[in-house]
Amino acid sequence: MNLQFPLLSKDYRIHRITEQDIDDVYRLCAQNPRYYHYCPPPVSRAGILQDLSALPPGVAPSDKYYVGFYQSERLIAVLDLILG
């Protein structure tokens, strides 16, 4: 199944997060220390890089979508979606 990003939102620009976007994701996540207090480990660029490819057993990489929601040029949300 190929996820159609425009169907996820009419209000935000959505694209798949890549290694080039790590700094944007880090800046966003670092603004929410309370989340990482209750859901360790603390945010790090290395952890985000791992999240890009982390999968549960038996799931194909083609079923993972790590996407960012942008308002203008600013990342405002990240979705780690696994289908199947």
mmCIF file of the N, C-alpha and C atoms, coordinates in Angstrom:
data_MODEL
# 
_entry.id   MODEL 
# 
loop_
_atom_site.group_PDB 
_atom_site.id 
_atom_site.type_symbol 
_atom_site.label_atom_id 
_atom_site.label_alt_id 
_atom_site.label_comp_id 
_atom_site.label_asym_id 
_atom_site.label_entity_id 
_atom_site.label_seq_id 
_atom_site.pdbx_PDB_ins_code 
_atom_site.Cartn_x 
_atom_site.Cartn_y 
_atom_site.Cartn_z 
_atom_site.occupancy 
_atom_site.B_iso_or_equiv 
_atom_site.pdbx_formal_charge 
_atom_site.auth_seq_id 
_atom_site.auth_comp_id 
_atom_site.auth_asym_id 
_atom_site.auth_atom_id 
_atom_site.pdbx_PDB_model_num 
ATOM 1   N N  . MET A 1 1  ? 0.859  -1.180 0.000  1.00 0.00 ? 1  MET A N  1 
ATOM 2   C CA . MET A 1 1  ? 0.000  0.000  0.000  1.00 0.00 ? 1  MET A CA 1 
ATOM 3   C C  . MET A 1 1  ? 0.897  1.232  0.000  1.00 0.00 ? 1  MET A C  1 
ATOM 4   N N  . ASN A 1 2  ? 0.575  2.193  -0.820 1.00 0.00 ? 2  ASN A N  1 
ATOM 5   C CA . ASN A 1 2  ? 1.329  3.434  -0.890 1.00 0.00 ? 2  ASN A CA 1 
ATOM 6   C C  . ASN A 1 2  ? 0.483  4.553  -0.297 1.00 0.00 ? 2  ASN A C  1 
ATOM 7   N N  . LEU A 1 3  ? 0.952  5.120  0.795  1.00 0.00 ? 3  LEU A N  1 
ATOM 8   C CA . LEU A 1 3  ? 0.213  6.158  1.497  1.00 0.00 ? 3  LEU A CA 1 
ATOM 9   C C  . LEU A 1 3  ? 0.185  7.442  0.672  1.00 0.00 ? 3  LEU A C  1 
ATOM 10  N N  . GLN A 1 4  ? -0.994 8.011  0.520  1.00 0.00 ? 4  GLN A N  1 
ATOM 11  C CA . GLN A 1 4  ? -1.171 9.259  -0.220 1.00 0.00 ? 4  GLN A CA 1 
ATOM 12  C C  . GLN A 1 4  ? -1.135 10.418 0.774  1.00 0.00 ? 4  GLN A C  1 
ATOM 13  N N  . PHE A 1 5  ? 0.006  11.098 0.884  1.00 0.00 ? 5  PHE A N  1 
ATOM 14  C CA . PHE A 1 5  ? 0.181  12.155 1.878  1.00 0.00 ? 5  PHE A CA 1 
ATOM 15  C C  . PHE A 1 5  ? -0.865 13.258 1.814  1.00 0.00 ? 5  PHE A C  1 
ATOM 16  N N  . PRO A 1 6  ? -1.256 13.735 0.633  1.00 0.00 ? 6  PRO A N  1 
ATOM 17  C CA . PRO A 1 6  ? -2.258 14.812 0.603  1.00 0.00 ? 6  PRO A CA 1 
ATOM 18  C C  . PRO A 1 6  ? -3.583 14.444 1.267  1.00 0.00 ? 6  PRO A C  1 
ATOM 19  N N  . LEU A 1 7  ? -3.878 13.152 1.366  1.00 0.00 ? 7  LEU A N  1 
ATOM 20  C CA . LEU A 1 7  ? -5.127 12.727 2.004  1.00 0.00 ? 7  LEU A CA 1 
ATOM 21  C C  . LEU A 1 7  ? -5.072 12.858 3.527  1.00 0.00 ? 7  LEU A C  1 
ATOM 22  N N  . LEU A 1 8  ? -3.873 13.011 4.098  1.00 0.00 ? 8  LEU A N  1 
ATOM 23  C CA . LEU A 1 8  ? -3.731 13.119 5.547  1.00 0.00 ? 8  LEU A CA 1 
ATOM 24  C C  . LEU A 1 8  ? -4.155 14.486 6.079  1.00 0.00 ? 8  LEU A C  1 
ATOM 25  N N  . SER A 1 9  ? -4.012 15.527 5.245  1.00 0.00 ? 9  SER A N  1 
ATOM 26  C CA . SER A 1 9  ? -4.362 16.869 5.712  1.00 0.00 ? 9  SER A CA 1 
ATOM 27  C C  . SER A 1 9  ? -4.523 17.808 4.530  1.00 0.00 ? 9  SER A C  1 
ATOM 28  N N  . LYS A 1 10 ? -5.513 18.676 4.643  1.00 0.00 ? 10 LYS A N  1 
ATOM 29  C CA . LYS A 1 10 ? -5.698 19.730 3.652  1.00 0.00 ? 10 LYS A CA 1 
ATOM 30  C C  . LYS A 1 10 ? -5.043 21.023 4.109  1.00 0.00 ? 10 LYS A C  1 
ATOM 31  N N  . ASP A 1 11 ? -4.647 21.071 5.391  1.00 0.00 ? 11 ASP A N  1 
ATOM 32  C CA . ASP A 1 11 ? -4.124 22.299 5.972  1.00 0.00 ? 11 ASP A CA 1 
ATOM 33  C C  . ASP A 1 11 ? -2.603 22.362 6.042  1.00 0.00 ? 11 ASP A C  1 
ATOM 34  N N  . TYR A 1 12 ? -1.934 21.230 5.954  1.00 0.00 ? 12 TYR A N  1 
ATOM 35  C CA . TYR A 1 12 ? -0.481 21.201 6.133  1.00 0.00 ? 12 TYR A CA 1 
ATOM 36  C C  . TYR A 1 12 ? 0.196  20.524 4.958  1.00 0.00 ? 12 TYR A C  1 
ATOM 37  N N  . ARG A 1 13 ? 1.431  20.931 4.713  1.00 0.00 ? 13 ARG A N  1 
ATOM 38  C CA . ARG A 1 13 ? 2.263  20.260 3.719  1.00 0.00 ? 13 ARG A CA 1 
ATOM 39  C C  . ARG A 1 13 ? 2.905  19.074 4.428  1.00 0.00 ? 13 ARG A C  1 
ATOM 40  N N  . ILE A 1 14 ? 2.839  17.912 3.821  1.00 0.00 ? 14 ILE A N  1 
ATOM 41  C CA . ILE A 1 14 ? 3.321  16.689 4.446  1.00 0.00 ? 14 ILE A CA 1 
ATOM 42  C C  . ILE A 1 14 ? 4.350  16.039 3.536  1.00 0.00 ? 14 ILE A C  1 
ATOM 43  N N  . HIS A 1 15 ? 5.471  15.631 4.151  1.00 0.00 ? 15 HIS A N  1 
ATOM 44  C CA . HIS A 1 15 ? 6.421  14.838 3.381  1.00 0.00 ? 15 HIS A CA 1 
ATOM 45  C C  . HIS A 1 15 ? 7.160  13.876 4.292  1.00 0.00 ? 15 HIS A C  1 
ATOM 46  N N  . ARG A 1 16 ? 7.716  12.859 3.671  1.00 0.00 ? 16 ARG A N  1 
ATOM 47  C CA . ARG A 1 16 ? 8.452  11.833 4.408  1.00 0.00 ? 16 ARG A CA 1 
ATOM 48  C C  . ARG A 1 16 ? 9.707  12.463 5.000  1.00 0.00 ? 16 ARG A C  1 
ATOM 49  N N  . ILE A 1 17 ? 9.961  12.188 6.276  1.00 0.00 ? 17 ILE A N  1 
ATOM 50  C CA . ILE A 1 17 ? 11.151 12.686 6.958  1.00 0.00 ? 17 ILE A CA 1 
ATOM 51  C C  . ILE A 1 17 ? 12.347 11.849 6.514  1.00 0.00 ? 17 ILE A C  1 
ATOM 52  N N  . THR A 1 18 ? 13.455 12.526 6.218  1.00 0.00 ? 18 THR A N  1 
ATOM 53  C CA . THR A 1 18 ? 14.703 11.856 5.857  1.00 0.00 ? 18 THR A CA 1 
ATOM 54  C C  . THR A 1 18 ? 15.805 12.330 6.800  1.00 0.00 ? 18 THR A C  1 
ATOM 55  N N  . GLU A 1 19 ? 16.999 11.807 6.614  1.00 0.00 ? 19 GLU A N  1 
ATOM 56  C CA . GLU A 1 19 ? 18.138 12.218 7.442  1.00 0.00 ? 19 GLU A CA 1 
ATOM 57  C C  . GLU A 1 19 ? 18.384 13.724 7.344  1.00 0.00 ? 19 GLU A C  1 
ATOM 58  N N  . GLN A 1 20 ? 18.064 14.332 6.225  1.00 0.00 ? 20 GLN A N  1 
ATOM 59  C CA . GLN A 1 20 ? 18.254 15.770 6.057  1.00 0.00 ? 20 GLN A CA 1 
ATOM 60  C C  . GLN A 1 20 ? 17.320 16.588 6.955  1.00 0.00 ? 20 GLN A C  1 
ATOM 61  N N  . ASP A 1 21 ? 16.276 15.980 7.468  1.00 0.00 ? 21 ASP A N  1 
ATOM 62  C CA . ASP A 1 21 ? 15.293 16.676 8.303  1.00 0.00 ? 21 ASP A CA 1 
ATOM 63  C C  . ASP A 1 21 ? 15.522 16.475 9.799  1.00 0.00 ? 21 ASP A C  1 
ATOM 64  N N  . ILE A 1 22 ? 16.573 15.767 10.172 1.00 0.00 ? 22 ILE A N  1 
ATOM 65  C CA . ILE A 1 22 ? 16.807 15.423 11.579 1.00 0.00 ? 22 ILE A CA 1 
ATOM 66  C C  . ILE A 1 22 ? 16.843 16.669 12.465 1.00 0.00 ? 22 ILE A C  1 
ATOM 67  N N  . ASP A 1 23 ? 17.502 17.730 12.026 1.00 0.00 ? 23 ASP A N  1 
ATOM 68  C CA . ASP A 1 23 ? 17.578 18.938 12.861 1.00 0.00 ? 23 ASP A CA 1 
ATOM 69  C C  . ASP A 1 23 ? 16.201 19.549 13.096 1.00 0.00 ? 23 ASP A C  1 
ATOM 70  N N  . ASP A 1 24 ? 15.344 19.540 12.069 1.00 0.00 ? 24 ASP A N  1 
ATOM 71  C CA . ASP A 1 24 ? 13.976 20.048 12.242 1.00 0.00 ? 24 ASP A CA 1 
ATOM 72  C C  . ASP A 1 24 ? 13.217 19.219 13.278 1.00 0.00 ? 24 ASP A C  1 
ATOM 73  N N  . VAL A 1 25 ? 13.340 17.902 13.182 1.00 0.00 ? 25 VAL A N  1 
ATOM 74  C CA . VAL A 1 25 ? 12.642 17.015 14.116 1.00 0.00 ? 25 VAL A CA 1 
ATOM 75  C C  . VAL A 1 25 ? 13.193 17.217 15.525 1.00 0.00 ? 25 VAL A C  1 
ATOM 76  N N  . TYR A 1 26 ? 14.504 17.336 15.639 1.00 0.00 ? 26 TYR A N  1 
ATOM 77  C CA . TYR A 1 26 ? 15.106 17.546 16.957 1.00 0.00 ? 26 TYR A CA 1 
ATOM 78  C C  . TYR A 1 26 ? 14.600 18.848 17.586 1.00 0.00 ? 26 TYR A C  1 
ATOM 79  N N  . ARG A 1 27 ? 14.583 19.919 16.814 1.00 0.00 ? 27 ARG A N  1 
ATOM 80  C CA . ARG A 1 27 ? 14.094 21.207 17.346 1.00 0.00 ? 27 ARG A CA 1 
ATOM 81  C C  . ARG A 1 27 ? 12.649 21.087 17.837 1.00 0.00 ? 27 ARG A C  1 
ATOM 82  N N  . LEU A 1 28 ? 11.821 20.418 17.064 1.00 0.00 ? 28 LEU A N  1 
ATOM 83  C CA . LEU A 1 28 ? 10.423 20.241 17.462 1.00 0.00 ? 28 LEU A CA 1 
ATOM 84  C C  . LEU A 1 28 ? 10.321 19.412 18.747 1.00 0.00 ? 28 LEU A C  1 
ATOM 85  N N  . CYS A 1 29 ? 10.982 18.281 18.774 1.00 0.00 ? 29 CYS A N  1 
ATOM 86  C CA . CYS A 1 29 ? 10.874 17.372 19.920 1.00 0.00 ? 29 CYS A CA 1 
ATOM 87  C C  . CYS A 1 29 ? 11.491 17.973 21.181 1.00 0.00 ? 29 CYS A C  1 
ATOM 88  N N  . ALA A 1 30 ? 12.558 18.727 21.034 1.00 0.00 ? 30 ALA A N  1 
ATOM 89  C CA . ALA A 1 30 ? 13.224 19.336 22.192 1.00 0.00 ? 30 ALA A CA 1 
ATOM 90  C C  . ALA A 1 30 ? 12.327 20.359 22.885 1.00 0.00 ? 30 ALA A C  1 
ATOM 91  N N  . GLN A 1 31 ? 11.292 20.830 22.211 1.00 0.00 ? 31 GLN A N  1 
ATOM 92  C CA . GLN A 1 31 ? 10.363 21.789 22.803 1.00 0.00 ? 31 GLN A CA 1 
ATOM 93  C C  . GLN A 1 31 ? 9.363  21.114 23.746 1.00 0.00 ? 31 GLN A C  1 
ATOM 94  N N  . ASN A 1 32 ? 9.418  19.792 23.849 1.00 0.00 ? 32 ASN A N  1 
ATOM 95  C CA . ASN A 1 32 ? 8.455  19.066 24.663 1.00 0.00 ? 32 ASN A CA 1 
ATOM 96  C C  . ASN A 1 32 ? 9.157  18.156 25.673 1.00 0.00 ? 32 ASN A C  1 
ATOM 97  N N  . PRO A 1 33 ? 9.907  18.731 26.616 1.00 0.00 ? 33 PRO A N  1 
ATOM 98  C CA . PRO A 1 33 ? 10.653 17.892 27.565 1.00 0.00 ? 33 PRO A CA 1 
ATOM 99  C C  . PRO A 1 33 ? 9.753  17.036 28.457 1.00 0.00 ? 33 PRO A C  1 
ATOM 100 N N  . ARG A 1 34 ? 8.531  17.470 28.703 1.00 0.00 ? 34 ARG A N  1 
ATOM 101 C CA . ARG A 1 34 ? 7.625  16.685 29.555 1.00 0.00 ? 34 ARG A CA 1 
ATOM 102 C C  . ARG A 1 34 ? 7.347  15.315 28.931 1.00 0.00 ? 34 ARG A C  1 
ATOM 103 N N  . TYR A 1 35 ? 7.153  15.276 27.608 1.00 0.00 ? 35 TYR A N  1 
ATOM 104 C CA . TYR A 1 35 ? 6.914  14.000 26.933 1.00 0.00 ? 35 TYR A CA 1 
ATOM 105 C C  . TYR A 1 35 ? 8.068  13.038 27.210 1.00 0.00 ? 35 TYR A C  1 
ATOM 106 N N  . TYR A 1 36 ? 9.302  13.517 27.049 1.00 0.00 ? 36 TYR A N  1 
ATOM 107 C CA . TYR A 1 36 ? 10.471 12.651 27.221 1.00 0.00 ? 36 TYR A CA 1 
ATOM 108 C C  . TYR A 1 36 ? 10.750 12.344 28.686 1.00 0.00 ? 36 TYR A C  1 
ATOM 109 N N  . HIS A 1 37 ? 10.195 13.130 29.593 1.00 0.00 ? 37 HIS A N  1 
ATOM 110 C CA . HIS A 1 37 ? 10.285 12.803 31.012 1.00 0.00 ? 37 HIS A CA 1 
ATOM 111 C C  . HIS A 1 37 ? 9.496  11.521 31.297 1.00 0.00 ? 37 HIS A C  1 
ATOM 112 N N  . TYR A 1 38 ? 8.325  11.402 30.680 1.00 0.00 ? 38 TYR A N  1 
ATOM 113 C CA . TYR A 1 38 ? 7.463  10.239 30.907 1.00 0.00 ? 38 TYR A CA 1 
ATOM 114 C C  . TYR A 1 38 ? 7.704  9.113  29.903 1.00 0.00 ? 38 TYR A C  1 
ATOM 115 N N  . CYS A 1 39 ? 8.303  9.443  28.775 1.00 0.00 ? 39 CYS A N  1 
ATOM 116 C CA . CYS A 1 39 ? 8.576  8.440  27.727 1.00 0.00 ? 39 CYS A CA 1 
ATOM 117 C C  . CYS A 1 39 ? 10.049 8.508  27.334 1.00 0.00 ? 39 CYS A C  1 
ATOM 118 N N  . PRO A 1 40 ? 10.932 8.044  28.223 1.00 0.00 ? 40 PRO A N  1 
ATOM 119 C CA . PRO A 1 40 ? 12.358 8.106  27.917 1.00 0.00 ? 40 PRO A CA 1 
ATOM 120 C C  . PRO A 1 40 ? 12.698 7.209  26.736 1.00 0.00 ? 40 PRO A C  1 
ATOM 121 N N  . PRO A 1 41 ? 13.865 7.347  26.174 1.00 0.00 ? 41 PRO A N  1 
ATOM 122 C CA . PRO A 1 41 ? 14.978 8.201  26.580 1.00 0.00 ? 41 PRO A CA 1 
ATOM 123 C C  . PRO A 1 41 ? 14.787 9.637  26.114 1.00 0.00 ? 41 PRO A C  1 
ATOM 124 N N  . PRO A 1 42 ? 15.607 10.553 26.633 1.00 0.00 ? 42 PRO A N  1 
ATOM 125 C CA . PRO A 1 42 ? 15.525 11.950 26.180 1.00 0.00 ? 42 PRO A CA 1 
ATOM 126 C C  . PRO A 1 42 ? 15.758 12.046 24.675 1.00 0.00 ? 42 PRO A C  1 
ATOM 127 N N  . VAL A 1 43 ? 15.186 13.060 24.081 1.00 0.00 ? 43 VAL A N  1 
ATOM 128 C CA . VAL A 1 43 ? 15.338 13.257 22.635 1.00 0.00 ? 43 VAL A CA 1 
ATOM 129 C C  . VAL A 1 43 ? 16.811 13.467 22.290 1.00 0.00 ? 43 VAL A C  1 
ATOM 130 N N  . SER A 1 44 ? 17.208 12.858 21.180 1.00 0.00 ? 44 SER A N  1 
ATOM 131 C CA . SER A 1 44 ? 18.565 13.040 20.655 1.00 0.00 ? 44 SER A CA 1 
ATOM 132 C C  . SER A 1 44 ? 18.516 12.861 19.147 1.00 0.00 ? 44 SER A C  1 
ATOM 133 N N  . ARG A 1 45 ? 19.491 13.424 18.482 1.00 0.00 ? 45 ARG A N  1 
ATOM 134 C CA . ARG A 1 45 ? 19.558 13.247 17.024 1.00 0.00 ? 45 ARG A CA 1 
ATOM 135 C C  . ARG A 1 45 ? 19.776 11.776 16.676 1.00 0.00 ? 45 ARG A C  1 
ATOM 136 N N  . ALA A 1 46 ? 20.586 11.074 17.464 1.00 0.00 ? 46 ALA A N  1 
ATOM 137 C CA . ALA A 1 46 ? 20.825 9.647  17.219 1.00 0.00 ? 46 ALA A CA 1 
ATOM 138 C C  . ALA A 1 46 ? 19.532 8.843  17.389 1.00 0.00 ? 46 ALA A C  1 
ATOM 139 N N  . GLY A 1 47 ? 18.739 9.183  18.394 1.00 0.00 ? 47 GLY A N  1 
ATOM 140 C CA . GLY A 1 47 ? 17.465 8.494  18.602 1.00 0.00 ? 47 GLY A CA 1 
ATOM 141 C C  . GLY A 1 47 ? 16.493 8.733  17.468 1.00 0.00 ? 47 GLY A C  1 
ATOM 142 N N  . ILE A 1 48 ? 16.456 9.965  16.972 1.00 0.00 ? 48 ILE A N  1 
ATOM 143 C CA . ILE A 1 48 ? 15.578 10.281 15.839 1.00 0.00 ? 48 ILE A CA 1 
ATOM 144 C C  . ILE A 1 48 ? 16.017 9.501  14.611 1.00 0.00 ? 48 ILE A C  1 
ATOM 145 N N  . LEU A 1 49 ? 17.310 9.426  14.397 1.00 0.00 ? 49 LEU A N  1 
ATOM 146 C CA . LEU A 1 49 ? 17.842 8.669  13.261 1.00 0.00 ? 49 LEU A CA 1 
ATOM 147 C C  . LEU A 1 49 ? 17.432 7.196  13.364 1.00 0.00 ? 49 LEU A C  1 
ATOM 148 N N  . GLN A 1 50 ? 17.468 6.635  14.566 1.00 0.00 ? 50 GLN A N  1 
ATOM 149 C CA . GLN A 1 50 ? 17.018 5.255  14.757 1.00 0.00 ? 50 GLN A CA 1 
ATOM 150 C C  . GLN A 1 50 ? 15.526 5.114  14.475 1.00 0.00 ? 50 GLN A C  1 
ATOM 151 N N  . ASP A 1 51 ? 14.747 6.106  14.905 1.00 0.00 ? 51 ASP A N  1 
ATOM 152 C CA . ASP A 1 51 ? 13.295 6.074  14.681 1.00 0.00 ? 51 ASP A CA 1 
ATOM 153 C C  . ASP A 1 51 ? 12.935 6.035  13.197 1.00 0.00 ? 51 ASP A C  1 
ATOM 154 N N  . LEU A 1 52 ? 13.785 6.617  12.362 1.00 0.00 ? 52 LEU A N  1 
ATOM 155 C CA . LEU A 1 52 ? 13.497 6.633  10.922 1.00 0.00 ? 52 LEU A CA 1 
ATOM 156 C C  . LEU A 1 52 ? 13.335 5.229  10.353 1.00 0.00 ? 52 LEU A C  1 
ATOM 157 N N  . SER A 1 53 ? 14.039 4.267  10.915 1.00 0.00 ? 53 SER A N  1 
ATOM 158 C CA . SER A 1 53 ? 13.987 2.912  10.346 1.00 0.00 ? 53 SER A CA 1 
ATOM 159 C C  . SER A 1 53 ? 13.513 1.845  11.330 1.00 0.00 ? 53 SER A C  1 
ATOM 160 N N  . ALA A 1 54 ? 13.182 2.218  12.559 1.00 0.00 ? 54 ALA A N  1 
ATOM 161 C CA . ALA A 1 54 ? 12.749 1.229  13.556 1.00 0.00 ? 54 ALA A CA 1 
ATOM 162 C C  . ALA A 1 54 ? 11.421 0.585  13.148 1.00 0.00 ? 54 ALA A C  1 
ATOM 163 N N  . LEU A 1 55 ? 11.393 -0.734 13.234 1.00 0.00 ? 55 LEU A N  1 
ATOM 164 C CA . LEU A 1 55 ? 10.196 -1.491 12.856 1.00 0.00 ? 55 LEU A CA 1 
ATOM 165 C C  . LEU A 1 55 ? 9.944  -2.615 13.851 1.00 0.00 ? 55 LEU A C  1 
ATOM 166 N N  . PRO A 1 56 ? 8.689  -2.929 14.090 1.00 0.00 ? 56 PRO A N  1 
ATOM 167 C CA . PRO A 1 56 ? 8.403  -4.136 14.878 1.00 0.00 ? 56 PRO A CA 1 
ATOM 168 C C  . PRO A 1 56 ? 8.691  -5.378 14.032 1.00 0.00 ? 56 PRO A C  1 
ATOM 169 N N  . PRO A 1 57 ? 8.879  -6.515 14.667 1.00 0.00 ? 57 PRO A N  1 
ATOM 170 C CA . PRO A 1 57 ? 9.154  -7.754 13.920 1.00 0.00 ? 57 PRO A CA 1 
ATOM 171 C C  . PRO A 1 57 ? 8.052  -8.049 12.904 1.00 0.00 ? 57 PRO A C  1 
ATOM 172 N N  . GLY A 1 58 ? 8.478  -8.507 11.736 1.00 0.00 ? 58 GLY A N  1 
ATOM 173 C CA . GLY A 1 58 ? 7.535  -8.937 10.718 1.00 0.00 ? 58 GLY A CA 1 
ATOM 174 C C  . GLY A 1 58 ? 6.951  -7.830 9.860  1.00 0.00 ? 58 GLY A C  1 
ATOM 175 N N  . VAL A 1 59 ? 7.402  -6.594 10.057 1.00 0.00 ? 59 VAL A N  1 
ATOM 176 C CA . VAL A 1 59 ? 6.887  -5.467 9.269  1.00 0.00 ? 59 VAL A CA 1 
ATOM 177 C C  . VAL A 1 59 ? 7.932  -5.061 8.237  1.00 0.00 ? 59 VAL A C  1 
ATOM 178 N N  . ALA A 1 60 ? 7.504  -4.889 7.006  1.00 0.00 ? 60 ALA A N  1 
ATOM 179 C CA . ALA A 1 60 ? 8.413  -4.498 5.922  1.00 0.00 ? 60 ALA A CA 1 
ATOM 180 C C  . ALA A 1 60 ? 8.686  -2.995 5.969  1.00 0.00 ? 60 ALA A C  1 
ATOM 181 N N  . PRO A 1 61 ? 9.894  -2.580 5.598  1.00 0.00 ? 61 PRO A N  1 
ATOM 182 C CA . PRO A 1 61 ? 10.207 -1.146 5.558  1.00 0.00 ? 61 PRO A CA 1 
ATOM 183 C C  . PRO A 1 61 ? 9.244  -0.338 4.683  1.00 0.00 ? 61 PRO A C  1 
ATOM 184 N N  . SER A 1 62 ? 8.681  -0.965 3.673  1.00 0.00 ? 62 SER A N  1 
ATOM 185 C CA . SER A 1 62 ? 7.745  -0.253 2.794  1.00 0.00 ? 62 SER A CA 1 
ATOM 186 C C  . SER A 1 62 ? 6.428  0.079  3.494  1.00 0.00 ? 62 SER A C  1 
ATOM 187 N N  . ASP A 1 63 ? 6.193  -0.506 4.671  1.00 0.00 ? 63 ASP A N  1 
ATOM 188 C CA . ASP A 1 63 ? 4.967  -0.237 5.431  1.00 0.00 ? 63 ASP A CA 1 
ATOM 189 C C  . ASP A 1 63 ? 5.150  0.858  6.484  1.00 0.00 ? 63 ASP A C  1 
ATOM 190 N N  . LYS A 1 64 ? 6.344  1.456  6.538  1.00 0.00 ? 64 LYS A N  1 
ATOM 191 C CA . LYS A 1 64 ? 6.624  2.490  7.529  1.00 0.00 ? 64 LYS A CA 1 
ATOM 192 C C  . LYS A 1 64 ? 6.639  3.857  6.865  1.00 0.00 ? 64 LYS A C  1 
ATOM 193 N N  . TYR A 1 65 ? 5.967  4.794  7.509  1.00 0.00 ? 65 TYR A N  1 
ATOM 194 C CA . TYR A 1 65 ? 5.918  6.182  7.042  1.00 0.00 ? 65 TYR A CA 1 
ATOM 195 C C  . TYR A 1 65 ? 6.255  7.085  8.222  1.00 0.00 ? 65 TYR A C  1 
ATOM 196 N N  . TYR A 1 66 ? 7.417  7.708  8.172  1.00 0.00 ? 66 TYR A N  1 
ATOM 197 C CA . TYR A 1 66 ? 7.834  8.675  9.185  1.00 0.00 ? 66 TYR A CA 1 
ATOM 198 C C  . TYR A 1 66 ? 7.712  10.024 8.495  1.00 0.00 ? 66 TYR A C  1 
ATOM 199 N N  . VAL A 1 67 ? 6.640  10.733 8.799  1.00 0.00 ? 67 VAL A N  1 
ATOM 200 C CA . VAL A 1 67 ? 6.304  11.926 8.023  1.00 0.00 ? 67 VAL A CA 1 
ATOM 201 C C  . VAL A 1 67 ? 6.234  13.169 8.910  1.00 0.00 ? 67 VAL A C  1 
ATOM 202 N N  . GLY A 1 68 ? 6.489  14.298 8.278  1.00 0.00 ? 68 GLY A N  1 
ATOM 203 C CA . GLY A 1 68 ? 6.412  15.574 8.966  1.00 0.00 ? 68 GLY A CA 1 
ATOM 204 C C  . GLY A 1 68 ? 5.276  16.414 8.409  1.00 0.00 ? 68 GLY A C  1 
ATOM 205 N N  . PHE A 1 69 ? 4.638  17.148 9.295  1.00 0.00 ? 69 PHE A N  1 
ATOM 206 C CA . PHE A 1 69 ? 3.577  18.086 8.933  1.00 0.00 ? 69 PHE A CA 1 
ATOM 207 C C  . PHE A 1 69 ? 4.164  19.492 9.044  1.00 0.00 ? 69 PHE A C  1 
ATOM 208 N N  . TYR A 1 70 ? 4.115  20.226 7.964  1.00 0.00 ? 70 TYR A N  1 
ATOM 209 C CA . TYR A 1 70 ? 4.716  21.556 7.910  1.00 0.00 ? 70 TYR A CA 1 
ATOM 210 C C  . TYR A 1 70 ? 3.647  22.621 7.732  1.00 0.00 ? 70 TYR A C  1 
ATOM 211 N N  . GLN A 1 71 ? 3.792  23.683 8.493  1.00 0.00 ? 71 GLN A N  1 
ATOM 212 C CA . GLN A 1 71 ? 2.974  24.879 8.337  1.00 0.00 ? 71 GLN A CA 1 
ATOM 213 C C  . GLN A 1 71 ? 3.925  25.920 7.786  1.00 0.00 ? 71 GLN A C  1 
ATOM 214 N N  . SER A 1 72 ? 3.709  26.317 6.541  1.00 0.00 ? 72 SER A N  1 
ATOM 215 C CA . SER A 1 72 ? 4.690  27.090 5.792  1.00 0.00 ? 72 SER A CA 1 
ATOM 216 C C  . SER A 1 72 ? 5.964  26.243 5.739  1.00 0.00 ? 72 SER A C  1 
ATOM 217 N N  . GLU A 1 73 ? 7.075  26.765 6.244  1.00 0.00 ? 73 GLU A N  1 
ATOM 218 C CA . GLU A 1 73 ? 8.326  25.993 6.224  1.00 0.00 ? 73 GLU A CA 1 
ATOM 219 C C  . GLU A 1 73 ? 8.675  25.416 7.592  1.00 0.00 ? 73 GLU A C  1 
ATOM 220 N N  . ARG A 1 74 ? 7.777  25.527 8.554  1.00 0.00 ? 74 ARG A N  1 
ATOM 221 C CA . ARG A 1 74 ? 8.049  25.110 9.936  1.00 0.00 ? 74 ARG A CA 1 
ATOM 222 C C  . ARG A 1 74 ? 7.425  23.756 10.239 1.00 0.00 ? 74 ARG A C  1 
ATOM 223 N N  . LEU A 1 75 ? 8.244  22.823 10.714 1.00 0.00 ? 75 LEU A N  1 
ATOM 224 C CA . LEU A 1 75 ? 7.747  21.512 11.127 1.00 0.00 ? 75 LEU A CA 1 
ATOM 225 C C  . LEU A 1 75 ? 6.945  21.690 12.419 1.00 0.00 ? 75 LEU A C  1 
ATOM 226 N N  . ILE A 1 76 ? 5.698  21.208 12.409 1.00 0.00 ? 76 ILE A N  1 
ATOM 227 C CA . ILE A 1 76 ? 4.865  21.362 13.604 1.00 0.00 ? 76 ILE A CA 1 
ATOM 228 C C  . ILE A 1 76 ? 4.430  20.025 14.200 1.00 0.00 ? 76 ILE A C  1 
ATOM 229 N N  . ALA A 1 77 ? 4.615  18.923 13.453 1.00 0.00 ? 77 ALA A N  1 
ATOM 230 C CA . ALA A 1 77 ? 4.238  17.607 13.988 1.00 0.00 ? 77 ALA A CA 1 
ATOM 231 C C  . ALA A 1 77 ? 4.969  16.506 13.201 1.00 0.00 ? 77 ALA A C  1 
ATOM 232 N N  . VAL A 1 78 ? 5.158  15.386 13.881 1.00 0.00 ? 78 VAL A N  1 
ATOM 233 C CA . VAL A 1 78 ? 5.762  14.217 13.266 1.00 0.00 ? 78 VAL A CA 1 
ATOM 234 C C  . VAL A 1 78 ? 4.846  13.031 13.523 1.00 0.00 ? 78 VAL A C  1 
ATOM 235 N N  . LEU A 1 79 ? 4.692  12.201 12.508 1.00 0.00 ? 79 LEU A N  1 
ATOM 236 C CA . LEU A 1 79 ? 3.871  10.996 12.622 1.00 0.00 ? 79 LEU A CA 1 
ATOM 237 C C  . LEU A 1 79 ? 4.723  9.790  12.220 1.00 0.00 ? 79 LEU A C  1 
ATOM 238 N N  . ASP A 1 80 ? 4.833  8.827  13.112 1.00 0.00 ? 80 ASP A N  1 
ATOM 239 C CA . ASP A 1 80 ? 5.514  7.572  12.831 1.00 0.00 ? 80 ASP A CA 1 
ATOM 240 C C  . ASP A 1 80 ? 4.414  6.538  12.639 1.00 0.00 ? 80 ASP A C  1 
ATOM 241 N N  . LEU A 1 81 ? 4.085  6.253  11.398 1.00 0.00 ? 81 LEU A N  1 
ATOM 242 C CA . LEU A 1 81 ? 2.947  5.407  11.054 1.00 0.00 ? 81 LEU A CA 1 
ATOM 243 C C  . LEU A 1 81 ? 3.427  4.102  10.429 1.00 0.00 ? 81 LEU A C  1 
ATOM 244 N N  . ILE A 1 82 ? 2.921  3.002  10.963 1.00 0.00 ? 82 ILE A N  1 
ATOM 245 C CA . ILE A 1 82 ? 3.249  1.684  10.419 1.00 0.00 ? 82 ILE A CA 1 
ATOM 246 C C  . ILE A 1 82 ? 1.936  1.021  10.015 1.00 0.00 ? 82 ILE A C  1 
ATOM 247 N N  . LEU A 1 83 ? 1.841  0.666  8.753  1.00 0.00 ? 83 LEU A N  1 
ATOM 248 C CA . LEU A 1 83 ? 0.648  0.020  8.218  1.00 0.00 ? 83 LEU A CA 1 
ATOM 249 C C  . LEU A 1 83 ? 0.794  -1.494 8.284  1.00 0.00 ? 83 LEU A C  1 
ATOM 250 N N  . GLY A 1 84 ? -0.313 -2.157 8.442  1.00 0.00 ? 84 GLY A N  1 
ATOM 251 C CA . GLY A 1 84 ? -0.292 -3.616 8.402  1.00 0.00 ? 84 GLY A CA 1 
ATOM 252 C C  . GLY A 1 84 ? -0.350 -4.243 9.758  1.00 0.00 ? 84 GLY A C  1 
# 
